[in-house]
Structures are given as structure tokens and as C-alpha cells.
Amino acid sequence: MGKCQFSVHHVELYLACFPITDTIIYVSVFSVSQQI
């Protein structure tokens, strides 16, 4: 864990701070949460 903070409005920051696999999971979960 680095000092990077992320929010749903700054996906690019998330991409820059975390591994791509974790980012895919994050985007998938976020997409599902938006549908509920």
C-alpha cells in the first residue's frame, strides 16, 4: 500500500497506483454497484 488515494472520480489515479488486475476488479465491482 502506497500513499495513493483513490476515488470513483479518479480512476486514472487508481490505475497509476495499483496493479492492473486489482483495477479490473475495482472497475467490475464499481460497475455492478452502479446497477443495483
PQR file of N, CA, C, O and H, with PARSE charges and radii, in Angstrom:
ATOM      1  N   MET A   1       0.831  -1.194   0.000 -0.4000 1.5000
ATOM      2  CA  MET A   1       0.000   0.000   0.000 -0.0000 2.0000
ATOM      3  C   MET A   1       0.877   1.260   0.000  0.5500 1.7000
ATOM      4  O   MET A   1       1.730   1.450   0.867 -0.5500 1.4000
ATOM      5  N   GLY A   2       0.640   2.097  -0.986 -0.4000 1.5000
ATOM      6  CA  GLY A   2       1.381   3.346  -1.047 -0.0000 2.0000
ATOM      7  C   GLY A   2       0.567   4.477  -0.459  0.5500 1.7000
ATOM      8  O   GLY A   2      -0.421   4.247   0.239 -0.5500 1.4000
ATOM      9  H   GLY A   2      -0.053   1.943  -1.690  0.4000 1.0000
ATOM     10  N   LYS A   3       0.979   5.690  -0.739 -0.4000 1.5000
ATOM     11  CA  LYS A   3       0.263   6.854  -0.222 -0.0000 2.0000
ATOM     12  C   LYS A   3      -0.879   7.263  -1.147  0.5500 1.7000
ATOM     13  O   LYS A   3      -1.599   8.224  -0.875 -0.5500 1.4000
ATOM     14  H   LYS A   3       1.781   5.877  -1.306  0.4000 1.0000
ATOM     15  N   CYS A   4      -1.036   6.526  -2.237 -0.4000 1.5000
ATOM     16  CA  CYS A   4      -2.044   6.890  -3.225 -0.0000 2.0000
ATOM     17  C   CYS A   4      -3.449   6.763  -2.647  0.5500 1.7000
ATOM     18  O   CYS A   4      -3.793   5.765  -2.014 -0.5500 1.4000
ATOM     19  H   CYS A   4      -0.451   5.745  -2.459  0.4000 1.0000
ATOM     20  N   GLN A   5      -4.245   7.790  -2.878 -0.4000 1.5000
ATOM     21  CA  GLN A   5      -5.652   7.733  -2.518 -0.0000 2.0000
ATOM     22  C   GLN A   5      -6.451   7.641  -3.810  0.5500 1.7000
ATOM     23  O   GLN A   5      -6.038   8.181  -4.836 -0.5500 1.4000
ATOM     24  H   GLN A   5      -3.966   8.601  -3.392  0.4000 1.0000
ATOM     25  N   PHE A   6      -7.586   6.964  -3.768 -0.4000 1.5000
ATOM     26  CA  PHE A   6      -8.377   6.816  -4.979 -0.0000 2.0000
ATOM     27  C   PHE A   6      -9.834   7.106  -4.685  0.5500 1.7000
ATOM     28  O   PHE A   6     -10.295   6.966  -3.552 -0.5500 1.4000
ATOM     29  H   PHE A   6      -7.922   6.525  -2.935  0.4000 1.0000
ATOM     30  N   SER A   7     -10.546   7.510  -5.710 -0.4000 1.5000
ATOM     31  CA  SER A   7     -11.985   7.703  -5.597 -0.0000 2.0000
ATOM     32  C   SER A   7     -12.606   7.318  -6.924  0.5500 1.7000
ATOM     33  O   SER A   7     -11.897   7.140  -7.915 -0.5500 1.4000
ATOM     34  H   SER A   7     -10.171   7.624  -6.630  0.4000 1.0000
ATOM     35  N   VAL A   8     -13.907   7.189  -6.955 -0.4000 1.5000
ATOM     36  CA  VAL A   8     -14.594   6.777  -8.171 -0.0000 2.0000
ATOM     37  C   VAL A   8     -14.466   7.830  -9.259  0.5500 1.7000
ATOM     38  O   VAL A   8     -14.719   7.549 -10.431 -0.5500 1.4000
ATOM     39  H   VAL A   8     -14.483   7.333  -6.150  0.4000 1.0000
ATOM     40  N   HIS A   9     -14.073   9.044  -8.878 -0.4000 1.5000
ATOM     41  CA  HIS A   9     -13.953  10.124  -9.850 -0.0000 2.0000
ATOM     42  C   HIS A   9     -12.532  10.215 -10.397  0.5500 1.7000
ATOM     43  O   HIS A   9     -12.267  11.012 -11.298 -0.5500 1.4000
ATOM     44  H   HIS A   9     -13.867   9.272  -7.927  0.4000 1.0000
ATOM     45  N   HIS A  10     -11.633   9.420  -9.872 -0.4000 1.5000
ATOM     46  CA  HIS A  10     -10.244   9.491 -10.301 -0.0000 2.0000
ATOM     47  C   HIS A  10      -9.716   8.092 -10.601  0.5500 1.7000
ATOM     48  O   HIS A  10      -8.764   7.621  -9.978 -0.5500 1.4000
ATOM     49  H   HIS A  10     -11.848   8.773  -9.140  0.4000 1.0000
ATOM     50  N   VAL A  11     -10.354   7.442 -11.566 -0.4000 1.5000
ATOM     51  CA  VAL A  11      -9.960   6.084 -11.925 -0.0000 2.0000
ATOM     52  C   VAL A  11      -8.535   6.062 -12.465  0.5500 1.7000
ATOM     53  O   VAL A  11      -7.806   5.092 -12.258 -0.5500 1.4000
ATOM     54  H   VAL A  11     -11.127   7.825 -12.072  0.4000 1.0000
ATOM     55  N   GLU A  12      -8.135   7.138 -13.162 -0.4000 1.5000
ATOM     56  CA  GLU A  12      -6.777   7.183 -13.705 -0.0000 2.0000
ATOM     57  C   GLU A  12      -5.740   7.152 -12.596  0.5500 1.7000
ATOM     58  O   GLU A  12      -4.691   6.524 -12.735 -0.5500 1.4000
ATOM     59  H   GLU A  12      -8.727   7.926 -13.330  0.4000 1.0000
ATOM     60  N   LEU A  13      -6.036   7.837 -11.488 -0.4000 1.5000
ATOM     61  CA  LEU A  13      -5.127   7.824 -10.346 -0.0000 2.0000
ATOM     62  C   LEU A  13      -5.032   6.418  -9.783  0.5500 1.7000
ATOM     63  O   LEU A  13      -3.950   5.949  -9.430 -0.5500 1.4000
ATOM     64  H   LEU A  13      -6.888   8.348 -11.375  0.4000 1.0000
ATOM     65  N   TYR A  14      -6.174   5.751  -9.704 -0.4000 1.5000
ATOM     66  CA  TYR A  14      -6.207   4.372  -9.234 -0.0000 2.0000
ATOM     67  C   TYR A  14      -5.353   3.488 -10.134  0.5500 1.7000
ATOM     68  O   TYR A  14      -4.573   2.666  -9.654 -0.5500 1.4000
ATOM     69  H   TYR A  14      -7.052   6.131  -9.991  0.4000 1.0000
ATOM     70  N   LEU A  15      -5.509   3.665 -11.450 -0.4000 1.5000
ATOM     71  CA  LEU A  15      -4.745   2.880 -12.409 -0.0000 2.0000
ATOM     72  C   LEU A  15      -3.249   3.092 -12.229  0.5500 1.7000
ATOM     73  O   LEU A  15      -2.458   2.164 -12.390 -0.5500 1.4000
ATOM     74  H   LEU A  15      -6.143   4.332 -11.840  0.4000 1.0000
ATOM     75  N   ALA A  16      -2.870   4.317 -11.895 -0.4000 1.5000
ATOM     76  CA  ALA A  16      -1.460   4.649 -11.769 -0.0000 2.0000
ATOM     77  C   ALA A  16      -0.853   4.109 -10.477  0.5500 1.7000
ATOM     78  O   ALA A  16       0.364   3.953 -10.378 -0.5500 1.4000
ATOM     79  H   ALA A  16      -3.513   5.072 -11.765  0.4000 1.0000
ATOM     80  N   CYS A  17      -1.692   3.827  -9.499 -0.4000 1.5000
ATOM     81  CA  CYS A  17      -1.183   3.480  -8.173 -0.0000 2.0000
ATOM     82  C   CYS A  17      -1.292   1.992  -7.841  0.5500 1.7000
ATOM     83  O   CYS A  17      -0.620   1.512  -6.929 -0.5500 1.4000
ATOM     84  H   CYS A  17      -2.681   3.954  -9.580  0.4000 1.0000
ATOM     85  N   PHE A  18      -2.127   1.266  -8.567 -0.4000 1.5000
ATOM     86  CA  PHE A  18      -2.379  -0.120  -8.220 -0.0000 2.0000
ATOM     87  C   PHE A  18      -2.174  -1.039  -9.424  0.5500 1.7000
ATOM     88  O   PHE A  18      -2.241  -0.582 -10.565 -0.5500 1.4000
ATOM     89  H   PHE A  18      -2.673   1.657  -9.308  0.4000 1.0000
ATOM     90  N   PRO A  19      -1.929  -2.315  -9.186 -0.5600 1.5000
ATOM     91  CA  PRO A  19      -1.772  -3.290 -10.259  0.2800 2.0000
ATOM     92  C   PRO A  19      -3.017  -3.352 -11.130  0.5500 1.7000
ATOM     93  O   PRO A  19      -4.130  -3.140 -10.648 -0.5500 1.4000
ATOM     94  N   ILE A  20      -2.829  -3.642 -12.413 -0.4000 1.5000
ATOM     95  CA  ILE A  20      -3.937  -3.655 -13.364 -0.0000 2.0000
ATOM     96  C   ILE A  20      -4.995  -4.680 -12.988  0.5500 1.7000
ATOM     97  O   ILE A  20      -6.180  -4.445 -13.224 -0.5500 1.4000
ATOM     98  H   ILE A  20      -1.925  -3.814 -12.804  0.4000 1.0000
ATOM     99  N   THR A  21      -4.606  -5.799 -12.414 -0.4000 1.5000
ATOM    100  CA  THR A  21      -5.592  -6.816 -12.039 -0.0000 2.0000
ATOM    101  C   THR A  21      -6.537  -6.284 -10.975  0.5500 1.7000
ATOM    102  O   THR A  21      -7.751  -6.471 -11.062 -0.5500 1.4000
ATOM    103  H   THR A  21      -3.643  -5.990 -12.222  0.4000 1.0000
ATOM    104  N   ASP A  22      -5.977  -5.621  -9.970 -0.4000 1.5000
ATOM    105  CA  ASP A  22      -6.808  -5.040  -8.914 -0.0000 2.0000
ATOM    106  C   ASP A  22      -7.717  -3.960  -9.481  0.5500 1.7000
ATOM    107  O   ASP A  22      -8.850  -3.787  -9.032 -0.5500 1.4000
ATOM    108  H   ASP A  22      -4.992  -5.469  -9.899  0.4000 1.0000
ATOM    109  N   THR A  23      -7.206  -3.234 -10.473 -0.4000 1.5000
ATOM    110  CA  THR A  23      -8.002  -2.185 -11.099 -0.0000 2.0000
ATOM    111  C   THR A  23      -9.190  -2.770 -11.833  0.5500 1.7000
ATOM    112  O   THR A  23     -10.294  -2.230 -11.765 -0.5500 1.4000
ATOM    113  H   THR A  23      -6.286  -3.374 -10.838  0.4000 1.0000
ATOM    114  N   ILE A  24      -8.970  -3.883 -12.541 -0.4000 1.5000
ATOM    115  CA  ILE A  24     -10.063  -4.550 -13.250 -0.0000 2.0000
ATOM    116  C   ILE A  24     -11.134  -4.989 -12.254  0.5500 1.7000
ATOM    117  O   ILE A  24     -12.328  -4.815 -12.502 -0.5500 1.4000
ATOM    118  H   ILE A  24      -8.073  -4.322 -12.597  0.4000 1.0000
ATOM    119  N   ILE A  25     -10.708  -5.555 -11.135 -0.4000 1.5000
ATOM    120  CA  ILE A  25     -11.654  -5.985 -10.105 -0.0000 2.0000
ATOM    121  C   ILE A  25     -12.420  -4.783  -9.563  0.5500 1.7000
ATOM    122  O   ILE A  25     -13.635  -4.845  -9.379 -0.5500 1.4000
ATOM    123  H   ILE A  25      -9.738  -5.696 -10.934  0.4000 1.0000
ATOM    124  N   TYR A  26     -11.702  -3.687  -9.307 -0.4000 1.5000
ATOM    125  CA  TYR A  26     -12.323  -2.470  -8.793 -0.0000 2.0000
ATOM    126  C   TYR A  26     -13.381  -1.955  -9.762  0.5500 1.7000
ATOM    127  O   TYR A  26     -14.496  -1.627  -9.356 -0.5500 1.4000
ATOM    128  H   TYR A  26     -10.714  -3.637  -9.457  0.4000 1.0000
ATOM    129  N   VAL A  27     -13.028  -1.885 -11.041 -0.4000 1.5000
ATOM    130  CA  VAL A  27     -13.966  -1.390 -12.050 -0.0000 2.0000
ATOM    131  C   VAL A  27     -15.167  -2.316 -12.159  0.5500 1.7000
ATOM    132  O   VAL A  27     -16.297  -1.852 -12.309 -0.5500 1.4000
ATOM    133  H   VAL A  27     -12.123  -2.152 -11.371  0.4000 1.0000
ATOM    134  N   SER A  28     -14.933  -3.621 -12.084 -0.4000 1.5000
ATOM    135  CA  SER A  28     -16.031  -4.582 -12.178 -0.0000 2.0000
ATOM    136  C   SER A  28     -16.994  -4.419 -11.009  0.5500 1.7000
ATOM    137  O   SER A  28     -18.209  -4.390 -11.206 -0.5500 1.4000
ATOM    138  H   SER A  28     -14.015  -3.999 -11.961  0.4000 1.0000
ATOM    139  N   VAL A  29     -16.466  -4.314  -9.804 -0.4000 1.5000
ATOM    140  CA  VAL A  29     -17.300  -4.152  -8.615 -0.0000 2.0000
ATOM    141  C   VAL A  29     -18.043  -2.825  -8.673  0.5500 1.7000
ATOM    142  O   VAL A  29     -19.222  -2.753  -8.327 -0.5500 1.4000
ATOM    143  H   VAL A  29     -15.480  -4.338  -9.644  0.4000 1.0000
ATOM    144  N   PHE A  30     -17.353  -1.778  -9.110 -0.4000 1.5000
ATOM    145  CA  PHE A  30     -17.980  -0.464  -9.207 -0.0000 2.0000
ATOM    146  C   PHE A  30     -19.118  -0.492 -10.216  0.5500 1.7000
ATOM    147  O   PHE A  30     -20.176   0.090  -9.975 -0.5500 1.4000
ATOM    148  H   PHE A  30     -16.395  -1.837  -9.390  0.4000 1.0000
ATOM    149  N   SER A  31     -18.911  -1.162 -11.344 -0.4000 1.5000
ATOM    150  CA  SER A  31     -19.949  -1.251 -12.372 -0.0000 2.0000
ATOM    151  C   SER A  31     -21.181  -1.969 -11.835  0.5500 1.7000
ATOM    152  O   SER A  31     -22.310  -1.546 -12.085 -0.5500 1.4000
ATOM    153  H   SER A  31     -18.052  -1.635 -11.540  0.4000 1.0000
ATOM    154  N   VAL A  32     -20.967  -3.045 -11.103 -0.4000 1.5000
ATOM    155  CA  VAL A  32     -22.077  -3.799 -10.521 -0.0000 2.0000
ATOM    156  C   VAL A  32     -22.810  -2.949  -9.489  0.5500 1.7000
ATOM    157  O   VAL A  32     -24.039  -2.964  -9.429 -0.5500 1.4000
ATOM    158  H   VAL A  32     -20.050  -3.389 -10.900  0.4000 1.0000
ATOM    159  N   SER A  33     -22.064  -2.217  -8.685 -0.4000 1.5000
ATOM    160  CA  SER A  33     -22.684  -1.403  -7.637 -0.0000 2.0000
ATOM    161  C   SER A  33     -23.537  -0.292  -8.242  0.5500 1.7000
ATOM    162  O   SER A  33     -24.521   0.135  -7.638 -0.5500 1.4000
ATOM    163  H   SER A  33     -21.066  -2.206  -8.734  0.4000 1.0000
ATOM    164  N   GLN A  34     -23.169   0.171  -9.413 -0.4000 1.5000
ATOM    165  CA  GLN A  34     -23.947   1.215 -10.076 -0.0000 2.0000
ATOM    166  C   GLN A  34     -25.275   0.678 -10.607  0.5500 1.7000
ATOM    167  O   GLN A  34     -26.238   1.429 -10.762 -0.5500 1.4000
ATOM    168  H   GLN A  34     -22.369  -0.175  -9.903  0.4000 1.0000
ATOM    169  N   GLN A  35     -25.321  -0.623 -10.885 -0.4000 1.5000
ATOM    170  CA  GLN A  35     -26.529  -1.225 -11.446 -0.0000 2.0000
ATOM    171  C   GLN A  35     -27.561  -1.521 -10.365  0.5500 1.7000
ATOM    172  O   GLN A  35     -28.756  -1.614 -10.645 -0.5500 1.4000
ATOM    173  H   GLN A  35     -24.538  -1.234 -10.759  0.4000 1.0000
ATOM    174  N   ILE A  36     -27.088  -1.669  -9.123 -0.4000 1.5000
ATOM    175  CA  ILE A  36     -28.004  -2.002  -8.028 -0.0000 2.0000
ATOM    176  C   ILE A  36     -28.768  -0.751  -7.580  0.5500 1.7000
ATOM    177  O   ILE A  36     -29.590  -0.824  -6.666 -0.5500 1.4000
ATOM    178  H   ILE A  36     -26.117  -1.593  -8.896  0.4000 1.0000
TER
END
